[in-house]
């Protein structure tokens, strides 16, 4: 599934430019060290972290996008870094659990 298809099916709001990448799976963790150890390129990363390091580590792993749950908002410098790294960052009011349910219902496994 592409990012552009995902936003039609799941309750998420883009915070920056839309980079229409393929989603090959989902990784859920609030620890960037977990993403570094177990994440895979093309994963959609779900977290509640909002600091700038999520972009640098996300770019290193080559995630397809980052979704920040529970209505958390990153600073503008995070959004700028995401645009430079060509990673779309989303926010949602959903909990991580509810977001995972929506992603599953949307067909992302």
C-alpha positions in Angstrom: 0.0 0.0 0.0 1.1 3.6 -0.7 1.0 6.4 1.8 -1.6 8.2 -0.4 -3.9 5.2 -0.1 -3.3 5.0 3.7 -4.5 8.5 4.4 -7.9 7.7 2.8 -8.4 4.7 5.1 -7.0 5.6 8.5 -7.6 8.6 10.8 -4.3 10.4 10.4 -3.3 13.9 9.6 -0.1 14.8 7.6 2.1 17.4 9.3 4.4 18.0 6.3 4.9 17.2 2.7 3.4 13.9 1.5 6.1 11.5 0.2 4.2 8.7 -1.4 6.2 5.7 -0.5 5.3 2.0 -0.3 4.4 0.6 3.1 5.9 -2.9 3.7 4.9 -3.4 7.3 4.5 -1.7 10.7 6.8 -1.1 13.6 5.5 0.1 16.9 7.9 1.4 19.6 8.6 4.5 21.5 12.3 3.7 21.8 14.5 4.7 18.9 17.0 2.0 19.9 14.2 -0.6 19.2 13.7 0.9 15.7 17.5 0.7 15.1 17.6 -2.9 16.2 14.4 -4.3 14.8 12.9 -1.9 12.3 13.0 -2.6 8.6 13.1 -0.3 5.6 9.6 0.5 4.4 8.0 0.1 7.8 5.4 2.6 9.0 6.7 3.6 12.4 4.2 4.3 15.1 5.4 6.2 18.2 4.5 8.9 20.7 8.0 10.4 20.6 8.2 13.9 19.0 11.9 14.9 19.2 14.1 15.4 16.2 15.9 12.1 16.7 12.9 10.3 15.3 13.6 11.7 11.9 17.3 10.9 11.8 16.8 7.3 13.0 13.7 7.0 10.7 15.9 8.1 7.8 18.7 5.7 8.8 16.2 2.8 8.8 14.4 4.1 5.7 10.9 4.1 7.2 8.0 4.8 4.9 6.4 7.3 7.3 6.1 8.1 11.0 2.8 8.3 12.8 2.7 10.1 16.2 -0.2 8.8 18.3 -2.2 10.5 21.1 -2.3 13.9 19.5 1.3 14.6 20.3 2.8 17.4 18.2 6.4 17.8 17.2 8.2 21.1 17.0 8.6 22.9 13.7 12.3 21.9 13.5 11.2 18.2 13.5 8.9 18.9 10.5 11.6 20.7 8.7 14.0 17.8 9.2 11.3 15.4 8.0 10.9 17.3 4.8 14.6 17.3 4.2 14.7 13.5 4.8 11.6 13.0 2.7 9.7 11.3 5.5 6.0 12.1 6.0 5.1 12.6 9.6 1.5 12.2 10.7 -0.4 12.8 13.9 -3.6 11.1 15.2 -5.8 11.4 18.2 -6.0 7.7 18.3 -4.1 5.6 20.9 -1.4 3.4 19.6 -3.6 0.4 20.2 -6.6 1.9 18.3 -4.3 3.0 15.5 -2.9 -0.5 15.1 -6.4 -1.8 14.9 -7.3 0.7 12.1 -4.1 -0.2 10.2 -5.0 -3.9 10.4 -8.6 -3.2 9.2 -7.1 -1.1 6.3 -5.2 -4.2 5.2 -1.7 -3.4 6.5 -0.1 -6.5 8.1 
